[in-house]
Amino acid sequence: MRLPRALLAIAAAAAFGAPAAAASGAARPVVVELYTSQSCSDCPPAEALMARLQAADPAILVLTEHVGYFDGPRWTDRFALAAATARQKWYAALHGAHGIYTPQAIIDGRSVAVGSDRPAVTAAIAKNLARAAHPAVHIAIHRLGTGWDLSITGAMPDHPAQIEVFHYDAADRTAIGGGENRGADLRQIHVVRAITTLGAWTGRTFEHPIAPGSAAHIAVVVQQDDGTILGAAAQ
C-alpha cells in the first residue's frame, strides 16, 4: 500500500539518501525504526520492505538498527550496536513486552509491528502522519564543513525529552559468509552506525555543531521518555 501523496508534507528526497531536513513550520518525517540482524533469516524481507517504503515515501525516515544478540561463531553482524540493543530493550519496557525480537519495527516511537508485515507497518505510518504534520519541535540541519550545524526550536515538553543523534549510511551491501543467511548478498538502507544522546530538550533554542562520524548522514530525533517523538529531521 502506497501512502497518499496528499499527506506527504516533506519535500521529495533521493530514494536512498536522507529525507529533507525539517524547517520551521514544516512537517517532520514519521520515524520508522527497524531492529534487524544479518544473522536472522526472517530479516531480509523486512529490510527489502523498508527500502521500498523509503524510496516511495520521503515523508518517512527509516532507521535500520542492527542488534548483536544473534552474533555467534557462525556470523558476526558488522553493524551490530550495543546502543541499538539497549534502545530496543527500552522500547520493550515501554510497551510492556516480555522480550525482544527481529525483525521488529517501531513506528514513531509508539506503534509496534513485525518488520516484514507490510499492512501493519503502512497502517502504523498512516496513523502517525497527522501528528508528524504538526510537530511540537522543529529541527534544522545544515552542512558545516564536513560536519553539520544543528538548530532546534519549539515548545517545552510536558514530559522529559532527549535529543538523539543517529549517524547512518545511505546504503550498504554485505556478502554473508555464515549463519542463517549464508550465501546471501544483503542490501540494507539507512544502517545506523552510531547513536548519541546530546542532552535534554527543555524548550529553549538549542544550537550545536555535530562533528563528522562513522557515516555520511545524520538523523536527529527529539523524543520523550514515554516514546513520543516531538521532532525529527535528517540530512
N, C-alpha and C positions, 0 to 999 in steps of 0.2 A: 504494500500500500504506500503510495507516494503522498506526502503531506501537501495540503492545498497551498498553492503559491500565494494566495491572498494573505496567508498567515505568515509568510516569510518576510520578516521585517529587517533582517540583516542583509546588507548588500552581497551580491554574489562574490564568491571567492574561488580560488583554484581548487580543483577537485580533491587533490591530496595535499594541499597546503593548509594554511590556517584560515579559519573564519575571520572576517573583518573585526578589527578592534572596535569595541563599543565607544561611541561618542556620547556626549552629554545629551540626554533626551532620547537616545536611541534604544531600541530593544536589545536584549542580550541573547546569546545563544542558549538553547537548552543543553545542559551538560549531560552527556551520556558516558558513564564510566564502565568500561568492560574489564572485568577481572578474568585473567586468562593465564595459560601456561603452555609452553611449547611441548610439554610432556603430557598434555591432555588431548586424547583423540577426539573428544567432543568439541574442542575449541576452534579448530579451523573454520567450521561452518559459521560460528558466531563472528569470527574476525572478518570473514567474507561479507557477512551481512552488514557489519559496521562500515566496511569500505563502501558498499553500495549506498547506504543511507547517507554517509558523509558526502559522497560525490553528488548525490541528488539534491541534498538539502543543506545549504550553508547556514541555515538557522539553527543547526545543531553543532555541538562541539564534542566529538568523540575523543576520549582519553583512554588509551589501551594500557592497562596497568598489569604487569606480569608479577605473579606471586611465586614464592620459592618453595612452597610446601610439597610440590611434586618432584623437586630435584632429587636425583639419586645417581647411582653408579652408571645407569644406562644413558642418562642425558641430564645435563645441567643447562637450564634456560639462561642464556647470557643477558637477558633483560630483566631477570628477576630482581625485585627490590624489596628489602625488608620493610620499607616505608609503605609499599603498596599492600603487603600482607597486613600490616598494622592498621591501615586505613580500612581495609575490608572487614577486619575484626571489629573496628569501631562502628561501622555500619551495621554489622550483625547485632551488636549490643543495642544500638538504637532501635532496630526493628524487632527485637525480641527473638532473633533466630538462634537456634541451638548449635549451628555450625556454619562453616563457610565452604564454598564450592566454586568450581569453574565449569563452564563459562557463566558468569553472573553479570548482569547489567544493573547498575544503579542509575536511574534516570532522574536528574535534577535533585539528587540527594534524598529523594523521598519515595520514589516508586522502585520496585524490585521486580526483575524478570529474568528468566533463563536467557542468556545472551543470544542464543540462536532462535528464539521464539519471535519471529517477525511480527505476528499480530499483537503480541503482548508488548513488545518494545515500541512499536509505532503508536499503539494506543496510549502508552505512557508518555511518549513525546507529545502527542496531540493534547493530552490532559494538562501538560505543563506549559504549553505555548502561551496561554493567556497571562500567566504570572511573569513569564520571561518578557512579554511585550511591555511591561511596566516595571522595570527593575527599581529596587529601592536604592541601589548603589550603582554609580556609573564609573566605568573603568576605561581609561585611555592608555594605550601602549604605543610608544613611538621608538623607532630605532635611534640609538645613541651610540655612534661609532659601531663597534662590533657587539654592543650590548643593547639595552633598552632603557627608556625612561618611563616610569610608571606614575600615573596620577589617578587618585581615587577620590570621588566626592559622593555625597549622599546623606541620607538620614541616619540618625543614631539608631542602632539596633535595639529591639526590645528584649533580645537575649544575647549573651556573649557571642561574638563572632571573631573569626580569624581570617587573615589574608594568606591564602595558599598559592604557591607558585609551582607550576609543573613545567619542566623542560622536556620537550618531546621532539621526536623525529617525524618528518612528514610521512616517510615510508621506509620500511626495512624488509630485506629478504634474508632468509636463513635456510640453508640445506640441513635438514635434521638427520643426524647420524645414529640415533639410538632412541630407545623408548617407544611409546605408543605411536608416535608419528614418524618412525624411522623411514627414511627414503623420501619424505615429503620436502617440497620446496615451498616454504611458507612465506607469503607476502602479508605484511601487517602494517597498518597505518597508525599514525599518531602514537607511537610507542613512547611511553613516559620513561625518561632516563633518570630523573631526579624529582623529588618532591620536597619543597622547603616552606616552612611557615615563617612569614615575615613579621608577624606580630598581630596584636588585636586591632580590630576595626572599631573605633569609638564614635564615628560620626564626624570627626574632624578631617579636613582635607589632608590626604596622605600622598606625599611625593617621595619617590625612592628610585635610585638607579639600580638596574639589575645587570650584573656582570655576565659576560658570555659563560655558558655552561657546557654541559655534555651533549647538547643537541641544538639544532638550528632554530627552533621555535619555542615560544613560551605561552602558557595559558595562566591567567590569574583568576582565582575564584575567591570571592568573599562569602563565607559560609558560617552560619550559626551553629551552635553546639547541638541543636536538635536536627541538623542536617539541611535546614532550609538554605538555599542559595540566594543571596541578595544581589549578587552581581557576578558577571563573568565576561571575559574577553580573551582573545588570543591573537598572536602575531607570529 
